[in-house]
Amino acid sequence: MSVFPAHSSAVSPARALSARWATSAVFFANGMVIATWVVRVPGVQSALHLSPASVGVALLGMSVGSLIAMPQTGRLAARFGTRRVTVWAGLCLMLALLLPFSAPNLWLLFAALMVLGASNGVMDVAMNAQGVAVERALARPVLSSFHAAYSLGNLAGAALGSLLLGAGLGQWPHALIITLGMGVLVVLAGARLLPRSADELAAETTTAGSGSTEIGTLETAPAKISPGPRSSPTSLVWLLGTLCFLGMLGEGSLGDWSGLYSRDVLGVSGAALGAAYTAFTLAMTLGRSLGDGWRSRYGDRRVVEVGALVSGVGLSLGLLTLNPLLAALGFLVFGLGIANVVPVLYGTAGHALAGRGIARVATIGYAGFLAGPPLIGFVSQLTSLRLGMAVIALSLLLVGLLTPGVYRRLARR
């Protein structure tokens, strides 16, 4: 049975296409907001006279807020629909962006970032669940393109932030511009998102029968699988969550450590410090732009499996050289390979387990996003930064090795 059933055409093609562009706009807005905050972190540190350790404590607030809010999103989406939750969470995120720039001390900054993180966590899960509904309505893979829109939003937010910083614009006016502009975009896009009935259809088709071994392909032939026990939803959540944990551990850690690696191991300085991370980011954006075509042609399992192995091998090779250009090439290959790992796993969770599945899998995955940077720091302290970075490569190699077994379990269900 195909993951995109024939009766998913209950939504008209024109309506589904409109929802696709609207969902892309929502992902773009989310990326813009997050990039705006990241660009302004040094300014907040200087304004509040915070030490590096205090900045770490403040940033923990965003993580705590996300982890508290994300598991609740499935319940909210089931009650109100992913469209309403996406729009309201998006508007909360836009308003929450103003809070950190208004905080007068560390603890109010921590509280402000908790609100920002909670809003972002709910929006993240809800817009991905909406993306799964759009995929079903279109009867073809499109989820990777949404994550490409997020990456474009990140790049646009970073570029605009750099320009406004250079022009001397203050933090609060900058945040207000983004809040108003992206708030309008979310409202306009929200009117074109799919209604709650599309969420219910996705949930019905998720539980109606067995899935194919290649979730994401358009094949209608039944899956050929070996006999075995059916996997429970809880076990599938943990299996997909583990893959997501390992994938996000790598994706979330590379940016934090690439600059230090370039400086301390490769010996580069100045503008070249950002070359490795720039190569990674551009490759991620390109990979996500191409991801849906790869999913249609090869299937979700192979995109995750091959992508994870390519990223792990690419980074490993990049870590073996002290040549900055070759190292940047390794980071580029890593970004290209990992680009679709987490988006596809989100989509798999949504198709197999509906909206609450995405919420649970995303929460487990986000724990990897949080655990990665300190884990690499700990390993680097005990050994070396190069071996610490090797943890990232190892995490993706594990994803590649574990993926076939996880998707076989999905097929049995």
Secondary structure, 3 states (H helix, E strand, C coil): CCCCCHHHHHCCHHHHHHHHHHHHHHHHHHHHHHHHHHHHHHHHHHHHCCCHHHHHHHHHHHHHHHHHHHHHHHHHHHHHCHHHHHHHHHHHHHHHCCCHHHCCCHHHHHHHHHHHHHHHHHHHHHHHHHHHHHHHHHCCCCHHHHHHHHHHHHHHHHHHHHHHHHCCCCHHHHHHHHHHHHHHHHHHHHCCCCCHHHHHHHHHHHHCCCCCCCCCCCCCCCCCCCCCCCCCHHHHHHHHHHHHHHHHHHHHHHHHHHHHHHHHCCCCCHHHHHHHHHHHHHHHHHHHHHHHHHHHHHCHHHHHHHHHHHHHHHHHHHHCCCCHHHHHHHHHHHHHHHCCHHHHHHHHHHHHHHHHHHHHHHHHHHHHHHHHHHHHHHHHHHCCHHHHHHHHHHHHHHHHHHHHHHHHHHHHC
